[in-house]
């Protein structure tokens, strides 16, 4: 199975990283990424079907393996507020357990619940879309002492220039400042109470309670899904804040109340190893053995 996109596509992916800016911050954004998939996905209107999700997941994985994204400016909550966003803590006393329903999985991973987490809600100004007043709304919980972000209830206006990954990075930075923790300590992103029908269908297809490594189709489908792409963008856009990370595995499970859940576990990125060129035999041996490399190897073993 081919894990990496063709060189031309990977070059295009890398070029998209620098194609758009937000107040001077270079962004790997979803709209420009989708625009580059005409070669793979002629029917982009069905962008979330399984085969398209697998293709997008493979391409995102190729970008993560190369970590071709350019550095972005340091995110700040003030910058987000300057763009008209409002951010507040839903649990100011910091006592409500945000991991309600997934305590068993948190316990398995050795994570805490409750007071170490901040439930933080961010929303944009209202905009008119299809003659309706709508706005972006992102509700997530942040536990910087555990290195966890829980994506809970997120709604993005179609065509919005600010993505979940951008808002999440800004608030993660602020949360780490409050806790005096290192933003590079991020280990997990949980997608809590998944309601997207396509993502739920993908999970049904790959299986519940599965640990998916980055060599199988199921991994790429979930990475390329509506609930997975934002996690890849978070790592690609904000490596200056988070450090260069890649995805170690994706785990699917159900919460105590039966909701669909998955989490992404990260590990530090390592540059791809270059292949060591095979040593050529002496000219005489090459003439005797011909051009077949297998015959050369057998002969070398036998001598």
LINSULDA-V31820 format. One record per residue. RES is the residue in three letters. SS is DSSP state (helix for helix, strand for strand, loop for the rest). PSI is psi as a letter, one per 20 degrees, with the letter a starting at -180 (none if undefined). BURIAL is 1 if it has 24 or more other ideal C-beta (glycine too) atoms within 12 Angstrom, else 0. Layout:
# LINSULDA-V31820
RES/SS/PSI/BURIAL, RES/SS/PSI/BURIAL
This chain:
# LINSULDA-V31820
UNK/loop/p/0, UNK/loop/o/0, UNK/loop/i/1, UNK/loop/q/1, UNK/loop/q/1, UNK/loop/q/0, UNK/helix/g/0, UNK/helix/h/0, UNK/helix/g/1, UNK/helix/h/1, UNK/helix/g/0, UNK/helix/g/1, UNK/helix/g/1, UNK/helix/h/1, UNK/helix/h/0, UNK/helix/h/1, UNK/helix/h/1, UNK/loop/j/0, UNK/loop/h/0, UNK/strand/q/1, UNK/strand/q/0, UNK/strand/o/1, UNK/loop/l/0, UNK/loop/i/0, UNK/strand/p/1, UNK/strand/p/1, UNK/strand/p/1, UNK/loop/n/1, UNK/loop/q/1, UNK/helix/h/1, UNK/helix/g/1, UNK/helix/h/1, UNK/helix/g/1, UNK/helix/h/1, UNK/helix/h/0, UNK/loop/j/1, UNK/loop/j/1, UNK/loop/h/0, UNK/loop/h/0, UNK/loop/h/1, UNK/loop/n/1, UNK/loop/h/0, UNK/loop/m/0, UNK/helix/i/0, UNK/helix/h/0, UNK/helix/l/0, UNK/loop/i/1, UNK/loop/j/1, UNK/loop/r/1, UNK/helix/g/1, UNK/helix/h/1, UNK/helix/h/1, UNK/helix/g/1, UNK/helix/g/1, UNK/helix/g/1, UNK/helix/h/1, UNK/helix/g/1, UNK/helix/g/1, UNK/helix/h/1, UNK/helix/h/1, UNK/helix/h/1, UNK/helix/g/1, UNK/helix/h/1, UNK/helix/h/1, UNK/helix/h/1, UNK/helix/h/1, UNK/loop/l/1, UNK/loop/j/1, UNK/loop/q/1, UNK/loop/q/1, UNK/loop/q/1, UNK/loop/r/1, UNK/loop/q/0, UNK/loop/p/0, UNK/loop/q/1, UNK/loop/q/1, UNK/helix/h/1, UNK/helix/h/0, UNK/helix/g/1, UNK/helix/g/1, UNK/helix/h/0, UNK/helix/h/0, UNK/loop/j/1, UNK/loop/j/0, UNK/loop/q/1, UNK/strand/p/0, UNK/strand/p/1, UNK/strand/r/0, UNK/strand/p/1, UNK/loop/h/1, UNK/loop/m/0, UNK/loop/h/0, UNK/loop/i/0, UNK/loop/k/0, UNK/loop/h/0, UNK/loop/p/0, UNK/loop/o/0, UNK/loop/i/1, UNK/loop/k/1, UNK/loop/p/1, UNK/loop/i/1, UNK/loop/k/1, UNK/helix/h/0, UNK/helix/g/0, UNK/helix/h/1, UNK/helix/g/1, UNK/helix/g/0, UNK/helix/h/0, UNK/helix/i/0, UNK/loop/k/0, UNK/loop/q/1, UNK/loop/r/0, UNK/loop/r/1, UNK/loop/d/0, UNK/loop/i/0, UNK/loop/i/1, UNK/loop/q/1, UNK/strand/p/1, UNK/strand/o/1, UNK/strand/p/1, UNK/strand/p/1, UNK/strand/p/1, UNK/strand/q/1, UNK/loop/r/1, UNK/loop/q/0, UNK/loop/q/0, UNK/strand/q/0, UNK/strand/p/0, UNK/strand/p/0, UNK/loop/l/0, UNK/loop/k/0, UNK/strand/q/0, UNK/strand/o/0, UNK/strand/r/0, UNK/loop/q/0, UNK/loop/p/1, UNK/strand/p/1, UNK/strand/o/1, UNK/strand/o/1, UNK/strand/r/1, UNK/strand/q/1, UNK/strand/p/1, UNK/strand/n/1, UNK/loop/h/1, UNK/loop/h/1, UNK/loop/i/1, UNK/loop/l/1, UNK/strand/p/1, UNK/strand/p/1, UNK/strand/o/1, UNK/strand/o/1, UNK/strand/f/1, UNK/strand/o/1, UNK/strand/p/1, UNK/strand/p/1, UNK/loop/p/1, UNK/loop/p/1, UNK/loop/p/0, UNK/loop/j/0, UNK/loop/q/1, UNK/loop/i/1, UNK/loop/p/1, UNK/loop/r/1, UNK/helix/g/1, UNK/helix/h/1, UNK/helix/g/1, UNK/helix/g/1, UNK/helix/g/1, UNK/helix/g/1, UNK/helix/g/1, UNK/helix/h/1, UNK/helix/g/1, UNK/helix/g/1, UNK/helix/g/1, UNK/helix/g/1, UNK/helix/h/1, UNK/helix/g/0, UNK/helix/g/0, UNK/helix/i/0, UNK/loop/l/0, UNK/loop/r/1, UNK/loop/p/0, UNK/helix/h/1, UNK/helix/i/0, UNK/helix/j/1, UNK/loop/p/1, UNK/loop/h/1, UNK/strand/q/1, UNK/strand/p/1, UNK/strand/p/1, UNK/strand/o/1, UNK/strand/q/1, UNK/strand/m/1, UNK/strand/p/1, UNK/loop/i/0, UNK/loop/p/1, UNK/helix/h/0, UNK/helix/g/1, UNK/helix/g/1, UNK/helix/h/1, UNK/helix/h/0, UNK/helix/g/1, UNK/helix/g/1, UNK/helix/h/0, UNK/helix/g/1, UNK/helix/h/1, UNK/loop/q/0, UNK/loop/q/0, UNK/loop/l/0, UNK/loop/q/1, UNK/strand/o/0, UNK/strand/p/1, UNK/strand/q/0, UNK/loop/l/1, UNK/loop/i/0, UNK/loop/r/1, UNK/helix/h/1, UNK/helix/h/1, UNK/helix/g/1, UNK/helix/h/1, UNK/helix/g/1, UNK/helix/h/1, UNK/helix/h/1, UNK/loop/j/1, UNK/loop/r/1, UNK/loop/h/1, UNK/loop/j/1, UNK/loop/h/1, UNK/helix/g/1, UNK/helix/h/1, UNK/helix/g/1, UNK/helix/g/1, UNK/helix/h/1, UNK/helix/g/1, UNK/helix/h/1, UNK/helix/h/1, UNK/helix/h/1, UNK/loop/k/1, UNK/helix/h/1, UNK/helix/h/1, UNK/helix/g/1, UNK/helix/i/1, UNK/loop/r/0, UNK/loop/o/1, UNK/strand/q/1, UNK/strand/r/1, UNK/strand/p/1, UNK/strand/g/1, UNK/strand/r/1, UNK/strand/p/1, UNK/strand/p/1, UNK/strand/q/1, UNK/strand/r/1, UNK/strand/q/1, UNK/loop/r/1, UNK/loop/h/0, UNK/loop/j/0, UNK/loop/j/0, UNK/loop/q/1, UNK/strand/p/1, UNK/strand/q/1, UNK/strand/q/1, UNK/strand/q/1, UNK/strand/p/1, UNK/strand/p/1, UNK/strand/r/1, UNK/strand/r/0, UNK/strand/q/0, UNK/loop/q/1, UNK/loop/p/0, UNK/loop/q/0, UNK/loop/p/0, UNK/loop/p/0, UNK/loop/q/0, UNK/loop/p/0, UNK/loop/p/0, UNK/loop/q/0, UNK/loop/q/0, UNK/loop/p/0, UNK/loop/q/0, UNK/loop/r/0, UNK/loop/q/0, UNK/helix/h/0, UNK/helix/g/0, UNK/helix/h/0, UNK/helix/h/0, UNK/helix/h/0, UNK/helix/h/0, UNK/helix/i/0, UNK/loop/a/0, UNK/loop/i/0, UNK/loop/o/0, UNK/helix/h/0, UNK/helix/g/0, UNK/helix/h/0, UNK/helix/g/0, UNK/helix/g/0, UNK/helix/g/0, UNK/helix/h/0, UNK/helix/h/0, UNK/helix/h/0, UNK/helix/i/0, UNK/loop/none/0
